[in-house]
Every structure is written in structure tokens, then in C-alpha cells.
Amino acid sequence: MIKPLKIAIAGLGTVGAGVVKLLAGNAELIAARCGRPVVITAVSARDRRKDRGVSLEGVDWYDDAATMAERADCDVVVELIGGADGMARRVVDAALARGRHVVTANKALLAHAGAELAAVAEGRGCVLAYEAAVAGGIPAIKVLREGLAGNRIQRVYGILNGTCNYILTQMRRTGRPFGDVLADAQRLGYAEADPSFDIDGVDAAHKLAILAALAFGTKADIAGVHVEGIRHIGATDIQFATELGYRIKLLGIARMTETGLEQRVHPCMVPLETPIAHVEDVFNAVVVEGDFVGRVVSEGRGAGAGPTASAVVADLMDISRGRASMTFAVPASRLVDAPAAPIDGHRGAYYIRLMVRDRPGVIADVTAALRDQKVSLESMIQRGRHPDAMVPVVLTTHETEEAAMRRALQRIEALDTVLEAPRLIRIEAL
Amino acid sequence: MIKPLKIAIAGLGTVGAGVVKLLAGNAELIAARCGRPVVITAVSARDRRKDRGVSLEGVDWYDDAATMAERADCDVVVELIGGADGMARRVVDAALARGRHVVTANKALLAHAGAELAAVAEGRGCVLAYEAAVAGGIPAIKVLREGLAGNRIQRVYGILNGTCNYILTQMRRTGRPFGDVLADAQRLGYAEADPSFDIDGVDAAHKLAILAALAFGTKADIAGVHVEGIRHIGATDIQFATELGYRIKLLGIARMTETGLEQRVHPCMVPLETPIAHVEDVFNAVVVEGDFVGRVVSEGRGAGAGPTASAVVADLMDISRGRASMTFAVPASRLVDAPAAPIDGHRGAYYIRLMVRDRPGVIADVTAALRDQKVSLESMIQRGRHPDAMVPVVLTTHETEEAAMRRALQRIEALDTVLEAPRLIRIEAL
């Protein structure tokens, strides 16, 4: 008699219900690939009476998820509540304390307390798996931790937030401004009522901190991520990007540098020739650069019930098969505290968009400010003539240091003829 | 005292030397991620004196690889000789007979004898790992077998041969004919002196048969793959493809249909909007479509010392960590013999290029032949007028059955005014 893998699910929102559906719909195939059935023995959610379109017959119900994590008859606790603390944290703590494996989709929790939880899991001989926490259905964690494990990782980056990618894609396709497209996305369910977590880059930062920890053997350091969102991207910027041969993407980028771990999330100008430029709509992509393998790109749906459930179930199947991995690829005791490389030291090319009064001498003042900071200009575009009206001027620079760029922009912003705060978008060499 | 993982390597060509370099160069990092060092204890190759740019000090040398597989002091035998039979087969047989794990990059062996070898490995409690056999550095096997394991796979397809993709990319960029670009590729080392294995689609067929077995739980069936290569793609076809909004790619495509397992390798017209259209040069890509996850695309280098070594070492690290998988995801005894779906039953749209004598009535004869087979025309292009000269005529059809298309083409080929065999390229809805 083969013993099933018994799981308890905390949280029955979109993802939780998706996991129940997947385990039911593909039960036979999963059992064949696992060597045994995966059975849900207990669940916990806020409202017992809510219709979730899934059958929970014969499954124990717990009103309190932490109690379930401690007491339910299960091998694995699946945490799908979310949030860096509160109930999600209590569930994971309770499960690990009881020596139960944990599968979670909780990026905030991993980004804030990853190293600490990894140490606890390791101490208890438990798996702490989190494929669903980064890039939804893309097996990005598995690719990085196992598939490319022989490589020294040189850089990891990606499109880690589907909401932002959808908005930027729609802005380009329709030419409409950010606010309108965001409102549409909210209507379609691609953006939350309070969209700040997505559009201000926080969600992408959590995911990047996890990828960086895994890639570089560091303790996840969310505080070390430089974060900018997409609120300030104008329809004008999208147009100029197209004209210059770029797409604007919100990227998360991590790299180990001489001054420390570089982690940044911000809009980027991405050359059209690079694969990630063609990742559109709600799709995510994760790019890993390794010293032997070169560049490996993984693309797929970064959110939604089906893709996220796919990732959760992959973790369950690994546990069922005994394919355990270290949480962050190496023993928790070996994870290091890397200093954060300051964004001021970043070197790269820049796109700058100014709104200026169309008047003789403006460009001379602007270029003088750049010259004084030794910022070398690559191109300048000013379309048409509209004497005394407000017009956009776009500059692109050669590689320069961020600190110099910022000093130049301070002086430019102080010019009488510069009517709005300059917009800066980093041009990425990918 | 932690025991190292001891490996013996059969074959020290490009890939074998790459594995030695990778294990040496990243030894510390690999040991940290494996929990123990990975140590080469024995090697075998044809010429002992050849300089491979790697140190083999202290490593046992065997002139006969099969003897090494049987006798060397090792846990894993790495087979990098290649070929469906002969020495490669003897090495794998000898290793498994001794209860040793096998890691191989040998696609021909897996495609021809995968199910049989899987059964032997399983019976001996050994791992038979072959990440390097498909798509080089892309962890395509891991993604399909583990990362997306919860999904019923609906289709798997990809650009599986870097030589062909390089040639097709160069033809498009330069407008030069196939033969010239092939000669260049040979000079650059991207194509073999005898290129038929690559350009006739045989290599891609091997890889597709492995992916299909894994995706659908079938016995690898190389004989069931419909194979066409890229020799007949003309510069004209490349130009028309661009004009029509397509890229021409050699794809391997597998799908389970009502009439059996569909496996086909042939040039395809791929819409520019699909991610795979932008996979260029020597890069490979594997696309998996699962019922819950949707579409997941993995892209990277499909060949070369570094990427292939990366895949071999990932397999070694999985073995070291005890992350064993079933060879084809399910027990070998459950792998089924699926009948091959005949290509005649394929339904899809087609691109047809004719070389005709420019004369009144030609198009009427051609379209009548199509009409009689109920093939519905989508577009027709005939550029310019050159009375009585040979000119290309390009037709695209709506979805139709391959058998009907072929009957129509037979009649078209028999027309006096059709001067060359019609060229058919399938248009893929991806």
C-alpha cells in the first residue's frame, strides 16, 4: 500500500482554488509521475460558505490556518495567504516547528525572512519550496537552482511583474497615457484597486531579492533593492523609445559587483534585438547569465490561478519524489550578507526627457550642464518648432556614472526654461 | 569526512573537455551546492597524447571506454562519445549493468533506445540523465519533467538545431542562397563537413522524439517522426516570408492527437508575433504548452562546449544531491507505444512557391487544381511581369488537410507551365 502525500492548504483565494482544481483535474497523471497520489487533507480560509467552484468534500476545515499548520494530518503545508508577516508567517512557523514541509507562493515572506526561514527549515530537515513566488508558472527557481547549478551566475534579470508589462505594452500599442491604461487594466482584473504594490515596483523587488539570493548565495536583502516604478512613464517616452529602437520594460536586475550586490528595479530602455524586448502583455521572463551556459531566457505567465498552481504543484511533486533542494541552493549557514552596491555608482547609458520652453539657448544650457559633469551625449531629438511653447527634448547619453548624471540633471532642472522635472530612464545593455 | 561524487568520463571531445573545465573552474561553488566535491577519477578517449587544454593529472586513463565504465572507481559514468550504437551503447550498458548512474549527451541513443535503457536503469536503481541531449544549455528536460510536471502537456515544440537556425537567420539577414551560407557556416565551425545530420533534420528529430516521450509518457519513437530538412529553402522563400509577416524556422513539433502521436520536424512559417520567431542565430528554444501553466518558452545556446557542459554538470549535481527522477517522468513499465499520426492527416495552412512560365492562364490552372481539392486560397503574390520567363508565384492557403494539399500539388506539378517542383512550407499557428 503506497502512502499518499498529504497536504494542507492555507488560503483558498484564486491560487488556492487553482491548486485544488489542478490536483483534482490531473490527479491520475500526478500520481503516475509522483509514484503516489497527492491528497488534500485539510484547508483553511476566511469564509467557509463561499463557493469556490471546487469540491472540498471529506477535507478537514480549519478556521485558523496556524492551528491547521500545527494540527492537521499532513506532510506538507501549502501557504497561500500572502504577506511578510501576520497569519502567513504564523502558518509557516507553525509548520516548520512541527517538522512539516512548506510550499509557498509568498514572495514578501521570502524576500524579508528568506535566510532565517531557510535556516529553520534546514534545522528541521524540511523543504521550504517557493517556485510560485517568482514569475508564476515559469520554473525560474528550478532553472536557477538546479538547471544552471554548475554555473557562476554573472547576472540575473527579468520582467517580473505582469501588471506593469501589460500596462507598458498597452501604452505602446494604443498611444494612450498611463492613467487611462491603468484604469483599463483595473477593469480587466490585471491591476488591483490599489495598484501601488505592482506599479511602484515593490512586487518586482521582492521577486528580484529572491532571485539574487539564489544566484549569488546571499541573504535575501529587500532593503538593498533600488526601486522605481512606472507611474512617471509618459506616452511621449513610449513614442521616443520606439523611435530610438527600444522597448520600455520594468526590469529587475541583479549582479555581484566589486562594491557589492547590485539590485535594481526600474523602467529600462531595452534594445529591440534582445529577447526580452518581445515579452509582451502579462507575460514574465527571467534571464540568467552563467559563465558556462551563457544566456538562458525563460518566458511564461507570471500570475493567475493556473500558472501559479502549476508552480505550487511542481514543488509538491518534488517533495513527493524526494527531490529536495537547499532553500537557496547552499546551506543556510553559508548565505552571506553582501553590502548593497549604491545606485550612484551605476554605470550605463541614459535616456533623458525634458519639457522645455522652446526658446534659443535652451539646448546650449542643457548640453553645458552635461559637459561639466563629463556626460557624453549620444543623440538629441527636438521635434518641430513651437516658439515659446512647451516641447519635449530627448537626450541619450553614452555610458556614464549615475552620480554624474544626477548632478547634471539637478542643474538642468534648475534652468528657467526647463518646465518639469526631467525624466530619466536607464538604457540597458542586455 | 564527506565522500566526493566520483565520475568517469567517456569521450574527451569538445563537450568532454568542457565538462573537465567546468568541474575544475567552478569546483568550490559546485561543492557548496552539492554538499560534496565532484571528482573525476577516470577518463577514456581515443588519443591519450592530444592536448585538450585541461589537466588530467591523477586521473586514471582507459583506452577502452567500456572497460572504464565497468571497472573504474566511480559512482557515475558520463557518456560523451555519441551515436546510437557502437561504443557509446557499450559504455552505457556496462555502466548500468554495474549499477552505476549514467549521464549522457547522446540524443541518438535516447531516441532509439530510450525506453529500453530506462527500464534497465530503473531495474538497477540507477539514474539515467540526459539534460545535455536536448537543446544544450537550456534545462529543457528539467523544465518539462519537473518544472511543469503537474500539467497535462498539450504540445511541445521548438528550435532544436542551432546549425539550421544559424543558416536560416543568415539567409534572411544577407539575402544569400542556402549553399553560400552553409559554406560560411562550415568555415565558422557552425556546421560539420558533412552537414546532412543537421540540415536534413535528423538531429532535431532525435531531440523531438525525446521531448515527446517525456511529454506524453510514450516510448521514444524516432521512426514515427516526419522529417524534412532545410536544403530546399530558397532565398526567394525567405524574402516572401518576411513580406508575409513570417520567419522561416526549422521546428520540431509534437502533439498527442486522436489518431496518435504527431511528431514532425520541418521548416515552418512562424508568425512574427510569436516568441520563437525572434530566436535567432545558433540559439535554440523549447516551448511547452500545459493545460494549467499555458505556454512556457525556454531559450538559450543549444550546442557548444560551455552550454553542453553546463547541462551535464547539472545532471551530476542532481545525482549528487539525490534528486533522482524517473528517466521519462513515469516508470518505464508505464511508457506506452503510441501509434504515429500520419502526416497526411495534418491540418494547417500552407505556403506554396511555384516557379512558372509567365503566361496567361497559369494562375487559372493552378487555382483550379486547388479548388478541385477544396483547398481554400488565402493570398497569391506574383511580382512584376516577365512574359515567357520563369517567375515565382507564391500562394498561401487557409487551413486544409495535408493529403488534399499534396493531391493538388501533384496536379500542379504536372502542368507544362510549372517549371520546378513546387515548394511547400507549413504555416504554423503557434
Interface residues (C-beta under 8 A of the other chain):
Chain A: G18 L22 G25 N26 L29 I30 A32 R33 G35 E131 G137 I138 P139 K142 V143 E146 G147 L148 A149 G150 N151 R152 G217 P275 H278 V279 G290 D291 F292 V293 G294 R295 V296 V297 S298 E299 G300 R301 G306 P307 A309 S310 A311 V313 A314 L316 M317 D318 R321 G322 R323 A324 S325 M326 A329 V330 P331 R334
Chain B: G18 L22 G25 N26 L29 I30 A32 R33 G35 E131 G137 I138 P139 K142 V143 E146 G147 L148 A149 G150 N151 R152 G217 P275 H278 V279 G290 D291 F292 V293 G294 R295 V296 V297 S298 E299 G300 R301 G306 P307 A309 S310 A311 V313 A314 L316 M317 D318 R321 G322 R323 A324 S325 M326 A329 V330 P331 R334
